[in-house]
Amino acid sequence: MMLAACTVPHPEAHPDRPASIRVASYNIALHDERAGGVIARLEAGDESARKVAAVIQHVRPDIVLINELDHDDALRAAELFQRDYLEVGQFGNAPIRYPYRFATRVNTGEPSGLDLDGDGSTDGPNDAWGFGRHPGEYAMLLLSRFPIDAERVRTFRYLRWSAMPGALRPMNPDGTPFHPDAIWQVLRLSSKNHWDVPVATPFGVLHVLASHPTPPAFDGPEGRNKARNHDEIRLFADYLAGGERAAWIVDDAGVRGGLAGDARFVIVGDQNADPNDGNSVGLGIRQLLEHPRVHPDPLPRGSGGGAESAARDGGANLEHRGDPDLDTGAFGPRVGNLRVDYALPSRNVEVVGSGVFWPRSDEPGHDWAEASDHRMVWVDIRW
């Protein structure tokens, strides 16, 4: 069943080239505390996976970043999700196939061997390079209908936080550093990974800038996660600025510097930062929303589901300043709904549509959307 109120239909396509391409970000919350747990669930038949696949099949993005699908080196979870869920029609939707994908290791769950949270032990989930109970938890997967130039992909998994000029180093209330110098000098910036993935679209090369910064929460008075969230977002802000601002950035292959000034891009991911509400510090997501290379905010909206949810849950939502129909995550009355997921294109493309898949409770697809605490956001572009 079509949900015209919840989606922006693709414009009519020319036989030789589509009228636009749709780029999306979707945190599907398909992770498990056990290593291999997601694989076992997908093999057995997972109802949540069916529902998030239905959302993807309905919105039908050409390129989609999946946040929070556990990674394994054999890409077994990715293969199962694509073959048995996306390529099989769910809840009356047509199957969808992505011939190209990119995935690689992330920092979540990777043991550091260090006491990163100051609790006296070195083996807890907070002592991994990024919070996680096993390597690959909360990972990322990029799916594309168009070829990915794997040779030109840049990743930033090993980039050290201390390399960032003016980094927001976490400090104790008494003014001393939270992390001893020996730890601070090796601490990685990216809680998962940051990717620059060139995709050969029918319009030309599009750089997909993918990330999933840590939430600005679950820390102490030192605010280490708040600071890290800000600086993970800043990484791509500096990457786009280029020149001296990007001179500190070195990718995992040892290549220094930022993105070419004439490159076209879309920033995608669960940034865990709302421009108006929540726990972000400093400029937070505004580092990207107000960046001179980023297109004026397309303000993707839902069809009323976000406003309905905020009114129903109340709590923190009653104090929020942001438009609830721009929200992309439902986190309960204590935190409220927030806009944390983004698809932000460069200024040198034309935006022809955008949206958030958040049906109202009386619309078809509402139950699919609630399989995750996040909603898919997308933007339609051309050039």
C-alpha positions as CSV (number, residue, x, y, z in Angstrom):
1,M,0.0,0.0,0.0
2,M,1.4,3.4,-1.0
3,L,2.0,6.0,1.7
4,A,1.8,9.2,-0.3
5,A,1.6,11.3,2.8
6,C,4.8,9.8,4.2
7,T,7.2,9.8,1.2
8,V,8.4,12.2,-1.5
9,P,7.9,10.3,-4.8
10,H,10.8,10.2,-7.2
11,P,10.4,12.7,-10.0
12,E,9.8,11.2,-13.4
13,A,13.0,9.8,-14.8
14,H,14.5,10.2,-18.2
15,P,15.2,6.9,-20.0
16,D,18.9,7.4,-19.9
17,R,19.2,9.0,-16.5
18,P,17.1,9.3,-13.4
19,A,15.6,12.7,-12.6
20,S,17.3,12.6,-9.2
21,I,19.0,10.2,-6.8
22,R,17.8,9.6,-3.3
23,V,20.4,9.3,-0.5
24,A,19.3,8.2,2.9
25,S,20.4,7.6,6.5
26,Y,18.8,5.0,8.7
27,N,19.7,3.7,12.1
28,I,18.0,0.3,12.1
29,A,19.0,-0.6,15.7
30,L,19.8,-4.2,14.6
31,H,22.6,-5.0,17.1
32,D,23.0,-7.6,19.8
33,E,25.0,-7.9,23.0
34,R,26.4,-11.2,21.9
35,A,29.0,-11.6,19.1
36,G,27.2,-13.3,16.3
37,G,23.8,-12.6,17.9
38,V,22.5,-10.6,14.9
39,I,23.5,-13.4,12.5
40,A,21.6,-15.9,14.6
41,R,18.5,-13.7,14.6
42,L,18.6,-13.1,10.9
43,E,19.0,-16.8,10.2
44,A,16.1,-17.6,12.4
45,G,13.8,-14.9,10.9
46,D,13.7,-11.5,12.7
47,E,10.5,-9.5,12.8
48,S,12.3,-6.2,13.5
49,A,14.6,-6.8,10.5
50,R,11.5,-7.4,8.3
51,K,10.0,-4.1,9.4
52,V,13.1,-2.0,8.8
53,A,13.5,-3.7,5.5
54,A,9.9,-2.7,4.7
55,V,10.8,0.9,5.4
56,I,13.8,0.7,3.0
57,Q,11.7,-1.0,0.4
58,H,9.0,1.6,0.7
59,V,11.2,4.7,0.6
60,R,13.6,3.1,-2.0
61,P,16.7,5.1,-1.6
62,D,19.4,4.7,-4.2
63,I,22.1,5.0,-1.6
64,V,21.5,4.3,2.1
65,L,23.8,4.3,5.1
66,I,22.7,1.8,7.6
67,N,23.7,2.5,11.2
68,E,23.7,-0.1,13.9
69,L,24.0,-3.4,12.0
70,D,26.6,-5.4,13.8
71,H,29.7,-6.0,11.6
72,D,31.5,-9.3,11.1
73,D,34.5,-9.8,8.9
74,A,32.8,-12.2,6.6
75,L,29.9,-9.7,6.1
76,R,27.5,-12.5,6.9
77,A,25.0,-10.2,8.7
78,A,25.1,-7.8,5.8
79,E,24.5,-10.6,3.3
80,L,21.6,-12.1,5.3
81,F,19.9,-8.8,5.7
82,Q,20.2,-8.0,2.0
83,R,19.4,-11.5,0.6
84,D,16.7,-12.6,3.0
85,Y,15.0,-9.3,4.0
86,L,15.7,-6.5,1.4
87,E,15.5,-8.8,-1.6
88,V,12.3,-10.4,-0.3
89,G,9.1,-8.3,-0.4
90,Q,8.0,-7.3,3.1
91,F,4.5,-6.4,4.1
92,G,3.4,-5.9,0.5
93,N,6.4,-3.9,-0.6
94,A,8.5,-4.7,-3.6
95,P,11.9,-6.2,-3.0
96,I,14.9,-4.0,-3.5
97,R,18.4,-5.0,-4.5
98,Y,21.7,-3.1,-3.9
99,P,24.5,-4.6,-6.0
100,Y,27.2,-2.6,-4.2
101,R,28.1,-2.2,-0.6
102,F,30.8,-1.0,1.6
103,A,31.6,-2.1,5.2
104,T,34.7,-2.4,7.2
105,R,35.8,-2.7,10.9
106,V,34.7,-0.1,13.4
107,N,36.1,1.0,16.8
108,T,33.1,-0.1,18.8
109,G,33.8,-3.1,21.0
110,E,37.5,-3.2,19.9
111,P,39.5,-3.7,23.0
112,S,42.0,-1.0,23.8
113,G,43.8,-2.7,26.6
114,L,43.5,0.6,28.5
115,D,41.3,1.9,31.3
116,L,39.5,4.5,29.3
117,D,36.7,5.2,31.7
118,G,38.8,5.4,34.9
119,D,37.1,2.6,36.8
120,G,40.3,0.6,37.5
121,S,39.7,-2.1,34.9
122,T,40.6,-2.4,31.2
123,D,38.1,-4.9,29.9
124,G,34.6,-3.3,30.1
125,P,32.6,-2.0,27.1
126,N,33.6,1.5,28.0
127,D,37.3,0.5,27.7
128,A,36.9,-0.4,24.0
129,W,38.0,2.2,21.5
130,G,34.3,2.9,21.1
131,F,31.6,1.7,23.5
132,G,30.6,-1.9,22.7
133,R,30.4,-5.4,24.2
134,H,32.1,-7.1,21.3
135,P,34.0,-6.0,18.2
136,G,31.6,-4.7,15.5
137,E,28.6,-3.9,17.7
138,Y,26.7,-0.8,16.4
139,A,28.6,-0.9,13.1
140,M,27.8,0.7,9.7
141,L,26.9,-0.6,6.2
142,L,26.6,1.5,3.0
143,L,24.4,0.1,0.3
144,S,24.2,1.5,-3.2
145,R,22.5,0.9,-6.5
146,F,25.6,2.5,-8.2
147,P,29.2,1.4,-8.2
148,I,31.4,2.2,-5.3
149,D,35.0,3.2,-6.0
150,A,36.6,1.0,-3.4
151,E,40.1,2.1,-4.3
152,R,39.4,5.7,-3.4
153,V,37.6,5.1,-0.1
154,R,39.1,6.9,2.8
155,T,38.5,5.7,6.4
156,F,39.5,7.4,9.7
157,R,39.3,4.7,12.3
158,Y,42.7,5.2,13.7
159,L,42.8,9.0,13.7
160,R,43.8,10.2,17.2
161,W,41.7,12.6,19.1
162,S,44.7,14.5,20.4
163,A,45.8,15.2,16.8
164,M,42.8,17.7,16.5
165,P,44.0,21.3,17.1
166,G,41.9,22.7,20.0
167,A,40.3,19.4,20.8
168,L,37.7,19.4,23.6
169,R,39.8,17.3,25.9
170,P,37.6,16.0,28.8
171,M,38.5,17.6,32.1
172,N,37.6,16.8,35.6
173,P,35.7,19.4,37.7
174,D,39.0,20.3,39.5
175,G,40.6,21.2,36.1
176,T,42.8,18.1,35.7
177,P,42.5,16.0,32.6
178,F,40.2,13.0,32.8
179,H,42.5,10.9,30.7
180,P,46.1,10.6,31.7
181,D,48.5,11.9,29.0
182,A,49.6,8.4,28.0
183,I,46.0,7.5,27.2
184,W,45.0,10.8,25.7
185,Q,47.9,10.6,23.2
186,V,46.6,7.3,21.8
187,L,42.8,7.7,22.2
188,R,41.0,7.4,18.9
189,L,38.5,10.1,17.9
190,S,36.0,8.1,15.9
191,S,33.7,6.0,18.2
192,K,32.8,3.8,15.1
193,N,34.5,5.1,12.0
194,H,34.3,8.0,9.5
195,W,34.1,7.1,5.9
196,D,34.5,9.0,2.6
197,V,33.0,6.7,0.0
198,P,33.0,7.8,-3.6
199,V,30.0,6.5,-5.6
200,A,29.7,6.7,-9.4
201,T,26.2,7.9,-9.8
202,P,24.5,8.7,-13.2
203,F,25.2,12.4,-12.5
204,G,28.9,11.9,-11.6
205,V,30.9,11.1,-8.5
206,L,29.2,11.7,-5.2
207,H,31.2,11.4,-2.0
208,V,29.2,9.8,0.8
209,L,30.5,11.1,4.1
210,A,29.3,8.6,6.7
211,S,29.7,8.5,10.5
212,H,27.9,7.7,13.7
213,P,29.3,9.9,16.6
214,T,28.9,8.7,20.2
215,P,25.8,10.0,22.0
216,P,26.5,13.1,24.2
217,A,25.4,11.1,27.3
218,F,26.3,8.2,29.6
219,D,29.3,10.0,31.0
220,G,30.2,11.8,34.2
221,P,31.0,15.4,35.2
222,E,34.0,15.3,32.9
223,G,31.6,15.1,29.9
224,R,33.9,12.9,27.8
225,N,31.1,11.7,25.5
226,K,29.7,15.2,25.0
227,A,33.1,16.4,24.1
228,R,33.7,13.4,21.8
229,N,30.4,13.9,20.0
230,H,31.3,17.5,19.3
231,D,34.7,16.7,18.0
232,E,33.5,13.7,15.9
233,I,31.2,16.0,14.1
234,R,33.9,18.6,13.8
235,L,36.1,16.0,12.0
236,F,33.9,16.3,8.9
237,A,33.5,20.0,9.3
238,D,37.3,20.4,9.1
239,Y,37.5,17.8,6.4
240,L,35.2,20.0,4.2
241,A,37.0,23.2,5.1
242,G,40.2,21.9,3.6
243,G,43.5,23.8,3.7
244,E,45.0,24.4,7.1
245,R,41.9,23.4,8.9
246,A,42.2,19.9,7.4
247,A,46.0,19.6,7.7
248,W,45.7,17.5,10.9
249,I,43.5,14.9,9.3
250,V,45.3,11.7,8.3
251,D,43.3,8.7,7.0
252,D,44.0,5.1,7.7
253,A,46.2,4.8,4.7
254,G,48.4,7.7,5.8
255,V,47.0,10.3,3.3
256,R,46.7,13.8,4.8
257,G,44.1,16.5,4.2
258,G,40.5,17.1,3.4
259,L,38.0,16.8,0.6
260,A,38.6,18.6,-2.7
261,G,36.9,21.9,-2.9
262,D,34.8,21.1,-6.0
263,A,33.7,17.6,-4.8
264,R,30.0,16.8,-4.5
265,F,29.0,15.1,-1.3
266,V,26.2,14.1,1.1
267,I,26.9,13.8,4.8
268,V,24.9,10.9,6.2
269,G,24.6,9.3,9.6
270,D,23.1,9.2,13.1
271,Q,25.0,12.2,14.4
272,N,23.4,12.0,17.9
273,A,23.1,15.7,18.0
274,D,20.0,18.0,17.7
275,P,20.4,21.6,16.7
276,N,18.0,22.9,19.3
277,D,17.5,20.3,22.0
278,G,19.3,17.5,23.8
279,N,22.8,17.3,25.4
280,S,25.1,18.5,22.7
281,V,27.8,20.9,23.6
282,G,29.2,23.9,21.7
283,L,28.1,24.2,18.1
284,G,27.4,20.5,17.9
285,I,25.6,19.6,14.6
286,R,25.5,23.3,13.6
287,Q,29.2,22.8,12.6
288,L,27.7,21.0,9.6
289,L,24.3,22.6,9.2
290,E,25.9,26.1,9.0
291,H,29.1,25.0,7.1
292,P,29.7,27.1,4.0
293,R,30.0,24.0,1.8
294,V,26.8,22.4,3.0
295,H,23.5,23.1,1.2
296,P,21.0,25.2,3.2
297,D,19.2,22.8,5.5
298,P,16.6,20.9,3.4
299,L,14.5,20.5,6.7
300,P,13.2,17.0,6.0
301,R,9.8,16.4,7.5
302,G,7.6,13.5,8.5
303,S,3.9,13.3,7.8
304,G,2.9,14.2,11.4
305,G,4.1,11.1,13.2
306,G,6.8,13.0,15.0
307,A,4.4,15.6,16.3
308,E,1.9,12.9,17.3
309,S,4.6,11.0,19.2
310,A,5.9,14.1,21.0
311,A,2.4,15.0,22.1
312,R,1.6,11.5,23.3
313,D,4.9,11.0,25.2
314,G,5.0,14.5,26.7
315,G,7.9,14.7,29.2
316,A,10.9,16.4,27.8
317,N,9.1,17.0,24.6
318,L,7.1,19.7,26.3
319,E,10.2,21.8,26.8
320,H,11.8,21.2,23.3
321,R,12.3,24.2,21.0
322,G,12.6,22.2,17.7
323,D,9.8,21.4,15.3
324,P,8.8,17.8,16.2
325,D,8.1,17.0,12.6
326,L,11.8,17.4,11.9
327,D,12.7,14.8,14.6
328,T,14.1,11.5,13.6
329,G,14.4,9.6,16.9
330,A,11.9,8.7,19.7
331,F,13.7,8.2,23.0
332,G,10.8,8.3,25.5
333,P,9.5,11.0,27.8
334,R,12.7,11.5,29.8
335,V,14.8,12.4,26.7
336,G,12.0,13.2,24.2
337,N,12.1,13.1,20.5
338,L,15.2,14.6,18.8
339,R,16.5,15.4,15.3
340,V,19.7,13.3,15.2
341,D,19.8,11.6,11.8
342,Y,20.9,13.6,8.7
343,A,21.3,13.6,5.0
344,L,23.1,16.9,4.2
345,P,24.1,17.6,0.6
346,S,26.8,20.0,-0.7
347,R,25.9,23.4,-2.1
348,N,26.9,22.4,-5.6
349,V,23.9,20.0,-6.0
350,E,20.2,20.8,-6.4
351,V,17.8,19.5,-3.7
352,V,14.5,18.5,-5.2
353,G,13.0,16.7,-2.2
354,S,13.5,15.4,1.3
355,G,11.7,13.6,4.0
356,V,11.5,11.6,7.2
357,F,9.6,8.3,7.3
358,W,7.4,8.8,10.3
359,P,3.8,7.8,9.6
360,R,1.0,8.8,12.1
361,S,-0.5,6.0,14.1
362,D,-3.5,5.8,11.7
363,E,-1.3,5.4,8.6
364,P,0.1,2.2,7.1
365,G,3.7,1.7,8.0
366,H,3.5,3.1,11.5
367,D,4.4,-0.3,13.0
368,W,7.4,-0.7,10.6
369,A,8.8,2.6,11.7
370,E,8.6,1.7,15.4
371,A,10.9,-1.3,14.9
372,S,13.8,1.1,15.5
373,D,14.0,4.1,17.8
374,H,15.2,6.1,14.8
375,R,13.4,7.0,11.6
376,M,14.8,7.1,8.1
377,V,15.7,10.5,6.6
378,W,16.5,11.1,3.0
379,V,17.2,13.8,0.4
380,D,16.7,13.8,-3.4
381,I,19.4,15.5,-5.4
382,R,20.6,16.1,-8.9
383,W,23.2,18.2,-10.8
